[in-house]
Amino acid sequence: MWMGTTHFVTKGLDSAGTEMSLSVLAYNLKRMMSIMGTTGLMEAMMA
Protein backbone atom coordinates (compact mmCIF):
# COMPACT_ATOMS: atom_id res chain seq x y z
CA MET A 1 0.00 0.00 0.00
CA TRP A 2 1.43 3.35 -1.07
CA MET A 3 -0.19 6.71 -0.27
CA GLY A 4 -3.35 5.00 0.94
CA THR A 5 -4.12 3.11 -2.28
CA THR A 6 -3.88 -0.63 -2.80
CA HIS A 7 -4.79 -0.93 -6.48
CA PHE A 8 -5.83 1.12 -9.50
CA VAL A 9 -9.53 1.67 -10.06
CA THR A 10 -9.20 2.19 -13.81
CA LYS A 11 -8.27 -0.41 -16.40
CA GLY A 12 -5.63 -0.06 -19.08
CA LEU A 13 -2.12 1.32 -19.01
CA ASP A 14 -3.04 4.86 -20.12
CA SER A 15 -5.85 5.16 -17.58
CA ALA A 16 -3.74 3.73 -14.78
CA GLY A 17 -0.95 6.16 -15.64
CA THR A 18 -3.38 9.05 -15.47
CA GLU A 19 -4.72 7.80 -12.14
CA MET A 20 -1.17 7.57 -10.76
CA SER A 21 -0.38 11.09 -11.96
CA LEU A 22 -3.47 12.46 -10.21
CA SER A 23 -2.53 10.63 -7.01
CA VAL A 24 0.98 12.08 -7.06
CA LEU A 25 -0.38 15.58 -7.79
CA ALA A 26 -2.78 15.34 -4.84
CA TYR A 27 0.05 14.11 -2.60
CA ASN A 28 2.32 16.98 -3.62
CA LEU A 29 -0.40 19.62 -3.15
CA LYS A 30 -1.22 18.24 0.29
CA ARG A 31 2.47 18.31 1.19
CA MET A 32 2.85 21.90 -0.03
CA MET A 33 -0.18 22.98 2.01
CA SER A 34 1.35 21.49 5.15
CA ILE A 35 4.67 23.27 4.51
CA MET A 36 3.47 26.67 3.25
CA GLY A 37 -0.03 26.84 4.68
CA THR A 38 -3.15 27.43 2.63
CA THR A 39 -2.72 31.20 2.37
CA GLY A 40 0.95 30.98 1.40
CA LEU A 41 0.21 28.36 -1.24
CA MET A 42 -2.61 30.44 -2.75
CA GLU A 43 -0.36 33.52 -2.86
CA ALA A 44 2.41 31.53 -4.56
CA MET A 45 -0.04 30.15 -7.13
CA MET A 46 -1.40 33.63 -7.92
CA ALA A 47 2.09 35.11 -8.46
PDB file with SEQRES, HELIX, SHEET and CRYST1 records, atoms N, CA, C and O in Angstrom:
SEQRES   1 A   47  MET TRP MET GLY THR THR HIS PHE VAL THR LYS GLY LEU          
SEQRES   2 A   47  ASP SER ALA GLY THR GLU MET SER LEU SER VAL LEU ALA          
SEQRES   3 A   47  TYR ASN LEU LYS ARG MET MET SER ILE MET GLY THR THR          
SEQRES   4 A   47  GLY LEU MET GLU ALA MET MET ALA                              
HELIX    1 AA1 LEU A   13  MET A   46  1                                  34    
CRYST1    1.000    1.000    1.000  90.00  90.00  90.00 P 1           1          
ATOM      1  N   MET A   1       0.848  -1.176   0.000  1.00  0.00           N  
ATOM      2  CA  MET A   1       0.000   0.000   0.000  1.00  0.00           C  
ATOM      3  C   MET A   1       0.891   1.235   0.000  1.00  0.00           C  
ATOM      4  O   MET A   1       1.785   1.366   0.836  1.00  0.00           O  
ATOM      5  N   TRP A   2       0.640   2.143  -0.946  1.00  0.00           N  
ATOM      6  CA  TRP A   2       1.432   3.351  -1.069  1.00  0.00           C  
ATOM      7  C   TRP A   2       0.485   4.538  -1.159  1.00  0.00           C  
ATOM      8  O   TRP A   2      -0.393   4.558  -2.022  1.00  0.00           O  
ATOM      9  N   MET A   3       0.641   5.507  -0.303  1.00  0.00           N  
ATOM     10  CA  MET A   3      -0.190   6.708  -0.274  1.00  0.00           C  
ATOM     11  C   MET A   3      -1.669   6.379  -0.078  1.00  0.00           C  
ATOM     12  O   MET A   3      -2.529   7.105  -0.576  1.00  0.00           O  
ATOM     13  N   GLY A   4      -1.972   5.325   0.622  1.00  0.00           N  
ATOM     14  CA  GLY A   4      -3.351   5.000   0.936  1.00  0.00           C  
ATOM     15  C   GLY A   4      -4.094   4.219  -0.127  1.00  0.00           C  
ATOM     16  O   GLY A   4      -5.277   3.928   0.051  1.00  0.00           O  
ATOM     17  N   THR A   5      -3.446   3.870  -1.226  1.00  0.00           N  
ATOM     18  CA  THR A   5      -4.122   3.115  -2.276  1.00  0.00           C  
ATOM     19  C   THR A   5      -3.523   1.721  -2.379  1.00  0.00           C  
ATOM     20  O   THR A   5      -2.319   1.540  -2.192  1.00  0.00           O  
ATOM     21  N   THR A   6      -4.358   0.746  -2.674  1.00  0.00           N  
ATOM     22  CA  THR A   6      -3.877  -0.626  -2.796  1.00  0.00           C  
ATOM     23  C   THR A   6      -3.893  -1.115  -4.240  1.00  0.00           C  
ATOM     24  O   THR A   6      -3.142  -2.027  -4.585  1.00  0.00           O  
ATOM     25  N   HIS A   7      -4.728  -0.530  -5.086  1.00  0.00           N  
ATOM     26  CA  HIS A   7      -4.795  -0.933  -6.481  1.00  0.00           C  
ATOM     27  C   HIS A   7      -5.393   0.206  -7.297  1.00  0.00           C  
ATOM     28  O   HIS A   7      -5.970   1.142  -6.745  1.00  0.00           O  
ATOM     29  N   PHE A   8      -5.249   0.116  -8.612  1.00  0.00           N  
ATOM     30  CA  PHE A   8      -5.827   1.116  -9.495  1.00  0.00           C  
ATOM     31  C   PHE A   8      -7.296   0.800  -9.731  1.00  0.00           C  
ATOM     32  O   PHE A   8      -7.684  -0.363  -9.838  1.00  0.00           O  
ATOM     33  N   VAL A   9      -8.099   1.837  -9.810  1.00  0.00           N  
ATOM     34  CA  VAL A   9      -9.528   1.670 -10.059  1.00  0.00           C  
ATOM     35  C   VAL A   9      -9.784   1.506 -11.554  1.00  0.00           C  
ATOM     36  O   VAL A   9     -10.665   0.749 -11.961  1.00  0.00           O  
ATOM     37  N   THR A  10      -9.006   2.222 -12.367  1.00  0.00           N  
ATOM     38  CA  THR A  10      -9.205   2.189 -13.811  1.00  0.00           C  
ATOM     39  C   THR A  10      -8.506   0.988 -14.429  1.00  0.00           C  
ATOM     40  O   THR A  10      -7.657   0.352 -13.805  1.00  0.00           O  
ATOM     41  N   LYS A  11      -8.881   0.693 -15.669  1.00  0.00           N  
ATOM     42  CA  LYS A  11      -8.269  -0.413 -16.401  1.00  0.00           C  
ATOM     43  C   LYS A  11      -7.507   0.155 -17.597  1.00  0.00           C  
ATOM     44  O   LYS A  11      -7.903   1.170 -18.171  1.00  0.00           O  
ATOM     45  N   GLY A  12      -6.447  -0.489 -17.955  1.00  0.00           N  
ATOM     46  CA  GLY A  12      -5.634  -0.056 -19.085  1.00  0.00           C  
ATOM     47  C   GLY A  12      -4.441   0.763 -18.622  1.00  0.00           C  
ATOM     48  O   GLY A  12      -4.494   1.458 -17.607  1.00  0.00           O  
ATOM     49  N   LEU A  13      -3.366   0.664 -19.392  1.00  0.00           N  
ATOM     50  CA  LEU A  13      -2.121   1.322 -19.012  1.00  0.00           C  
ATOM     51  C   LEU A  13      -2.241   2.842 -19.028  1.00  0.00           C  
ATOM     52  O   LEU A  13      -1.749   3.504 -18.114  1.00  0.00           O  
ATOM     53  N   ASP A  14      -2.885   3.406 -20.050  1.00  0.00           N  
ATOM     54  CA  ASP A  14      -3.035   4.861 -20.119  1.00  0.00           C  
ATOM     55  C   ASP A  14      -3.870   5.389 -18.960  1.00  0.00           C  
ATOM     56  O   ASP A  14      -3.509   6.388 -18.337  1.00  0.00           O  
ATOM     57  N   SER A  15      -4.974   4.729 -18.672  1.00  0.00           N  
ATOM     58  CA  SER A  15      -5.848   5.163 -17.581  1.00  0.00           C  
ATOM     59  C   SER A  15      -5.169   5.015 -16.226  1.00  0.00           C  
ATOM     60  O   SER A  15      -5.307   5.879 -15.361  1.00  0.00           O  
ATOM     61  N   ALA A  16      -4.443   3.934 -16.044  1.00  0.00           N  
ATOM     62  CA  ALA A  16      -3.739   3.725 -14.780  1.00  0.00           C  
ATOM     63  C   ALA A  16      -2.631   4.760 -14.608  1.00  0.00           C  
ATOM     64  O   ALA A  16      -2.385   5.228 -13.497  1.00  0.00           O  
ATOM     65  N   GLY A  17      -1.970   5.115 -15.693  1.00  0.00           N  
ATOM     66  CA  GLY A  17      -0.946   6.155 -15.640  1.00  0.00           C  
ATOM     67  C   GLY A  17      -1.527   7.500 -15.256  1.00  0.00           C  
ATOM     68  O   GLY A  17      -0.935   8.243 -14.473  1.00  0.00           O  
ATOM     69  N   THR A  18      -2.694   7.812 -15.811  1.00  0.00           N  
ATOM     70  CA  THR A  18      -3.379   9.053 -15.465  1.00  0.00           C  
ATOM     71  C   THR A  18      -3.794   9.044 -14.006  1.00  0.00           C  
ATOM     72  O   THR A  18      -3.646  10.050 -13.311  1.00  0.00           O  
ATOM     73  N   GLU A  19      -4.308   7.926 -13.539  1.00  0.00           N  
ATOM     74  CA  GLU A  19      -4.717   7.801 -12.141  1.00  0.00           C  
ATOM     75  C   GLU A  19      -3.517   7.985 -11.208  1.00  0.00           C  
ATOM     76  O   GLU A  19      -3.631   8.634 -10.168  1.00  0.00           O  
ATOM     77  N   MET A  20      -2.384   7.421 -11.577  1.00  0.00           N  
ATOM     78  CA  MET A  20      -1.173   7.569 -10.762  1.00  0.00           C  
ATOM     79  C   MET A  20      -0.716   9.019 -10.744  1.00  0.00           C  
ATOM     80  O   MET A  20      -0.318   9.531  -9.697  1.00  0.00           O  
ATOM     81  N   SER A  21      -0.768   9.685 -11.890  1.00  0.00           N  
ATOM     82  CA  SER A  21      -0.376  11.093 -11.963  1.00  0.00           C  
ATOM     83  C   SER A  21      -1.253  11.959 -11.075  1.00  0.00           C  
ATOM     84  O   SER A  21      -0.751  12.857 -10.399  1.00  0.00           O  
ATOM     85  N   LEU A  22      -2.555  11.705 -11.067  1.00  0.00           N  
ATOM     86  CA  LEU A  22      -3.465  12.464 -10.208  1.00  0.00           C  
ATOM     87  C   LEU A  22      -3.193  12.200  -8.734  1.00  0.00           C  
ATOM     88  O   LEU A  22      -3.288  13.109  -7.910  1.00  0.00           O  
ATOM     89  N   SER A  23      -2.856  10.964  -8.401  1.00  0.00           N  
ATOM     90  CA  SER A  23      -2.532  10.630  -7.011  1.00  0.00           C  
ATOM     91  C   SER A  23      -1.279  11.358  -6.549  1.00  0.00           C  
ATOM     92  O   SER A  23      -1.230  11.875  -5.433  1.00  0.00           O  
ATOM     93  N   VAL A  24      -0.271  11.395  -7.406  1.00  0.00           N  
ATOM     94  CA  VAL A  24       0.978  12.079  -7.060  1.00  0.00           C  
ATOM     95  C   VAL A  24       0.752  13.583  -6.959  1.00  0.00           C  
ATOM     96  O   VAL A  24       1.306  14.229  -6.070  1.00  0.00           O  
ATOM     97  N   LEU A  25      -0.053  14.150  -7.857  1.00  0.00           N  
ATOM     98  CA  LEU A  25      -0.376  15.576  -7.794  1.00  0.00           C  
ATOM     99  C   LEU A  25      -1.082  15.919  -6.490  1.00  0.00           C  
ATOM    100  O   LEU A  25      -0.746  16.910  -5.843  1.00  0.00           O  
ATOM    101  N   ALA A  26      -2.056  15.108  -6.101  1.00  0.00           N  
ATOM    102  CA  ALA A  26      -2.775  15.339  -4.844  1.00  0.00           C  
ATOM    103  C   ALA A  26      -1.833  15.236  -3.651  1.00  0.00           C  
ATOM    104  O   ALA A  26      -1.926  16.030  -2.715  1.00  0.00           O  
ATOM    105  N   TYR A  27      -0.929  14.266  -3.682  1.00  0.00           N  
ATOM    106  CA  TYR A  27       0.050  14.106  -2.602  1.00  0.00           C  
ATOM    107  C   TYR A  27       0.941  15.342  -2.491  1.00  0.00           C  
ATOM    108  O   TYR A  27       1.179  15.847  -1.393  1.00  0.00           O  
ATOM    109  N   ASN A  28       1.433  15.825  -3.633  1.00  0.00           N  
ATOM    110  CA  ASN A  28       2.325  16.981  -3.624  1.00  0.00           C  
ATOM    111  C   ASN A  28       1.607  18.247  -3.169  1.00  0.00           C  
ATOM    112  O   ASN A  28       2.185  19.044  -2.430  1.00  0.00           O  
ATOM    113  N   LEU A  29       0.362  18.449  -3.594  1.00  0.00           N  
ATOM    114  CA  LEU A  29      -0.402  19.619  -3.148  1.00  0.00           C  
ATOM    115  C   LEU A  29      -0.657  19.567  -1.647  1.00  0.00           C  
ATOM    116  O   LEU A  29      -0.549  20.582  -0.960  1.00  0.00           O  
ATOM    117  N   LYS A  30      -0.991  18.400  -1.146  1.00  0.00           N  
ATOM    118  CA  LYS A  30      -1.219  18.236   0.293  1.00  0.00           C  
ATOM    119  C   LYS A  30       0.060  18.525   1.073  1.00  0.00           C  
ATOM    120  O   LYS A  30       0.023  19.147   2.135  1.00  0.00           O  
ATOM    121  N   ARG A  31       1.180  18.073   0.543  1.00  0.00           N  
ATOM    122  CA  ARG A  31       2.471  18.312   1.190  1.00  0.00           C  
ATOM    123  C   ARG A  31       2.824  19.797   1.181  1.00  0.00           C  
ATOM    124  O   ARG A  31       3.311  20.329   2.178  1.00  0.00           O  
ATOM    125  N   MET A  32       2.578  20.464   0.053  1.00  0.00           N  
ATOM    126  CA  MET A  32       2.853  21.899  -0.032  1.00  0.00           C  
ATOM    127  C   MET A  32       1.973  22.692   0.924  1.00  0.00           C  
ATOM    128  O   MET A  32       2.429  23.667   1.522  1.00  0.00           O  
ATOM    129  N   MET A  33       0.711  22.281   1.075  1.00  0.00           N  
ATOM    130  CA  MET A  33      -0.177  22.976   2.012  1.00  0.00           C  
ATOM    131  C   MET A  33       0.306  22.825   3.441  1.00  0.00           C  
ATOM    132  O   MET A  33       0.171  23.754   4.237  1.00  0.00           O  
ATOM    133  N   SER A  34       0.866  21.673   3.782  1.00  0.00           N  
ATOM    134  CA  SER A  34       1.348  21.493   5.149  1.00  0.00           C  
ATOM    135  C   SER A  34       2.624  22.290   5.393  1.00  0.00           C  
ATOM    136  O   SER A  34       2.879  22.703   6.525  1.00  0.00           O  
ATOM    137  N   ILE A  35       3.427  22.515   4.361  1.00  0.00           N  
ATOM    138  CA  ILE A  35       4.670  23.269   4.506  1.00  0.00           C  
ATOM    139  C   ILE A  35       4.405  24.772   4.470  1.00  0.00           C  
ATOM    140  O   ILE A  35       4.876  25.504   5.340  1.00  0.00           O  
ATOM    141  N   MET A  36       3.656  25.237   3.471  1.00  0.00           N  
ATOM    142  CA  MET A  36       3.467  26.669   3.247  1.00  0.00           C  
ATOM    143  C   MET A  36       2.209  27.223   3.895  1.00  0.00           C  
ATOM    144  O   MET A  36       2.107  28.430   4.113  1.00  0.00           O  
ATOM    145  N   GLY A  37       1.267  26.373   4.201  1.00  0.00           N  
ATOM    146  CA  GLY A  37      -0.028  26.840   4.676  1.00  0.00           C  
ATOM    147  C   GLY A  37      -0.918  27.161   3.487  1.00  0.00           C  
ATOM    148  O   GLY A  37      -0.433  27.368   2.375  1.00  0.00           O  
ATOM    149  N   THR A  38      -2.196  27.200   3.723  1.00  0.00           N  
ATOM    150  CA  THR A  38      -3.147  27.427   2.634  1.00  0.00           C  
ATOM    151  C   THR A  38      -2.984  28.810   2.024  1.00  0.00           C  
ATOM    152  O   THR A  38      -2.978  28.955   0.802  1.00  0.00           O  
ATOM    153  N   THR A  39      -2.852  29.828   2.869  1.00  0.00           N  
ATOM    154  CA  THR A  39      -2.723  31.200   2.374  1.00  0.00           C  
ATOM    155  C   THR A  39      -1.435  31.373   1.579  1.00  0.00           C  
ATOM    156  O   THR A  39      -1.448  31.963   0.499  1.00  0.00           O  
ATOM    157  N   GLY A  40      -0.327  30.867   2.103  1.00  0.00           N  
ATOM    158  CA  GLY A  40       0.949  30.975   1.401  1.00  0.00           C  
ATOM    159  C   GLY A  40       0.935  30.264   0.063  1.00  0.00           C  
ATOM    160  O   GLY A  40       1.503  30.760  -0.910  1.00  0.00           O  
ATOM    161  N   LEU A  41       0.296  29.114   0.004  1.00  0.00           N  
ATOM    162  CA  LEU A  41       0.207  28.364  -1.245  1.00  0.00           C  
ATOM    163  C   LEU A  41      -0.636  29.117  -2.266  1.00  0.00           C  
ATOM    164  O   LEU A  41      -0.271  29.188  -3.439  1.00  0.00           O  
ATOM    165  N   MET A  42      -1.750  29.675  -1.835  1.00  0.00           N  
ATOM    166  CA  MET A  42      -2.606  30.438  -2.750  1.00  0.00           C  
ATOM    167  C   MET A  42      -1.871  31.663  -3.285  1.00  0.00           C  
ATOM    168  O   MET A  42      -1.976  31.980  -4.471  1.00  0.00           O  
ATOM    169  N   GLU A  43      -1.126  32.358  -2.417  1.00  0.00           N  
ATOM    170  CA  GLU A  43      -0.356  33.524  -2.860  1.00  0.00           C  
ATOM    171  C   GLU A  43       0.707  33.118  -3.874  1.00  0.00           C  
ATOM    172  O   GLU A  43       0.912  33.817  -4.867  1.00  0.00           O  
ATOM    173  N   ALA A  44       1.378  32.009  -3.639  1.00  0.00           N  
ATOM    174  CA  ALA A  44       2.408  31.532  -4.562  1.00  0.00           C  
ATOM    175  C   ALA A  44       1.801  31.133  -5.906  1.00  0.00           C  
ATOM    176  O   ALA A  44       2.418  31.348  -6.949  1.00  0.00           O  
ATOM    177  N   MET A  45       0.610  30.561  -5.890  1.00  0.00           N  
ATOM    178  CA  MET A  45      -0.042  30.150  -7.132  1.00  0.00           C  
ATOM    179  C   MET A  45      -0.538  31.349  -7.927  1.00  0.00           C  
ATOM    180  O   MET A  45      -0.584  31.298  -9.156  1.00  0.00           O  
ATOM    181  N   MET A  46      -0.909  32.426  -7.245  1.00  0.00           N  
ATOM    182  CA  MET A  46      -1.402  33.631  -7.922  1.00  0.00           C  
ATOM    183  C   MET A  46      -0.257  34.457  -8.518  1.00  0.00           C  
ATOM    184  O   MET A  46      -0.481  35.237  -9.443  1.00  0.00           O  
ATOM    185  N   ALA A  47       0.953  34.297  -8.005  1.00  0.00           N  
ATOM    186  CA  ALA A  47       2.094  35.106  -8.460  1.00  0.00           C  
ATOM    187  C   ALA A  47       2.594  34.663  -9.816  1.00  0.00           C  
ATOM    188  O   ALA A  47       3.547  35.239 -10.340  1.00  0.00           O  
TER     189      ALA A  47                                                      
END                                                                             
